[in-house]
Amino acid sequence: MFITICLGFLCLFAAAQELPADLRIVPPGAGVSPRLAQLSGIWEGAWEYSPKGPGAKNFVPLDVIGWGVKIAILEINPPKAKALYATSGSPGNPGKCFQVEDAAVSGDAIMLKFGQAGEKKTVTLSPSGNPGVAHATMQSERAALVHKATLRKQEGRRLAEIKP
C-alpha cells in the first residue's frame, strides 16, 4: 500500500507555501485499518515547545515563529508511503516544498523521515481516537527534544486554500 502526505509549516506572519494545484485525496482502500484511514485528509495545527523538556505539561504553540504545521494525507497504501512536506517559515526562514523520500506506515501511524545527514528529522502522525484530531511528534537526530502538535482535520478544504 502507499501514502501520499503533504506537511507544511505556516506562520501567522507568512503566506501559505505554494503547493501543486493538482493535489487530491484518494480515499483509503478496504485493506486499510479504520484508525489509519482516519488520517486521510488535511490536518492543521502548530508544533509546541516547553523549555522544561518532553516530560513537561505546559507547552507553547510555536506558530508565531514559523512552526505552524499543515499535513495532508493524500493516499494510504501500507506499508509504503509517499509524502510532500511544505513550509512557509518566517521572515528569516523561507518556505519550501519537497517530496519525502522515506515515508511509511507503522501500525496505525505514519512516519516521515527527511533531511540531510546529521540533521534528519522523523515526524510521526497518529490518530487520537477522535476522527477530527490527530497527534504529531517531530524528533531530530541531533537533539533529544521531541516537539509535539495537536492537529485538527480540515474537512472539505484543499491544501492550497488553507491560509494562516
N, C-alpha and C positions, 0 to 999 in steps of 0.2 A: 504494500500500500504506500501512498505518497502524500505528503503535506506541503502545501504552499502557504507560507506565513509572511505577513508584512509587519514589521515592527518599526515604530518611529518615535522619536523624542520630539516633543513640542514644547514651546516656551510661551509664556504669556506675552512676551515682547517680540516674538519672531513669527513670521508667516509659515504656514504649513509647507513642508517639503513637497516638491512636485513628484508625483508618482505616475507610473504608466497609466494611461487613460483606459486601457483595456482590462484592468483588474476586475476579476469576477470571482464569486464564491461558489464552489462546487459543493452541493450537499453531500455529506458523508455517506458512504455506501453501507449496505446492510451488515457487513462484517466488522464495522467499527463499533466499539462498545458505546453504550449510551453516555457514560461520563466523558469519554474522549470526544464524542460527537458534540457535546455541549460547547467545546472550544471553537467550533467552526463559526466564523464571523469576525466582526470588527470589535476590538477592545480598546478602551482608552482610560488613562489614569496618570499617575506620577510616581516615579521612584521616590522612596522615602529614605531618610538617613537619621541615625541617632549617634551623637558623639560618644555615647556610653557603650556602643558596640551592638552586636547582633542579639544579645540577651536582653536588651533594653525594652521597656514597654512603651515609651513615648518616642515616636518617630515624626520627623518633619518632612512634609512633601517638598520635593526639590524642583517643581515645575517652573518656578520663577527664575531659575538659573539654567534653563535648557534641559531639564531632566524629566519633562513630561514624557509619557510613553503611549504609543499607539501600536497595537498589534492586530493584524488581520490574518486570520486562519482561512486560507483560500481553498485548500484541498487537503483532506486527510486520507491517507492510504498507507497504514503501517506495514513494515517497520521504518520505511524511509520517509524523509521529509524534504520539502523544497521550500525555501523561505526568502523573503525580501526584508531588509532591515533599513528603515529610513529615519533620519534625524533632521530636525530643523535647528537644533542647537540654540545658541545665544549670540549676542553681537560679536564676541571674540572667538566663537566656535561655530563655523559654518555647517549647515546641514549637508547630508549626503544620503544616498540610497544605493544599496547594493544587495546582491543575491547572497544568501548564506549558503556556503557550500556544504557545511556539516550540520544538518538538521535531521532529527529523528524522533520517533515516538518511543517513549519509555513508560510502559504501563499505561496509565491514564494521563500522562503528562507529555508535553512536547519540549524537547531540548534543542536549543540553538547554540552552536559553538562558532565563534568568529574572532577575527583579529590577527595581528601579526605575532610571530614567535616572541614570547616574553610578555606579551600584552593580551593574550587570548582571554575571552570572556565566555561564560556559559550563562545563558538565560533559560530558565525553566518556567513554563506556563502550565498551571494546574487548575483543574476545576475546583470550585469551593463547596459544591453541594447546592448552591443557588444558581440556576441557569443564567442569571443576569450578572453574576460576579465571578471573576477568576483571580487567582493569585499568581504573581510572578516573582522570581528571585533572579538576581544577577550577581555572579561571582567572578572576580578577576583572578587570574593565576598569580599575579604579583601581590595581592593583598588578601588577608584573611577575612576582611569585612564583606558581608553579604548585604546587598541592597534588596529591599522588598517593595512590592507595589500591589495595591488592590485595584483591579481593573473592572470597569463597567462595560457591558455589552452595548454597542450602538446599533440597535435594530433598524434595518431598512436604510442604512446610510452607506454610501460609497466612501472609501477611504479618503479620496481626494476632497470630499465635501466637508470633512471634519476640520474645523478651524479652532485655534486656541481661544 
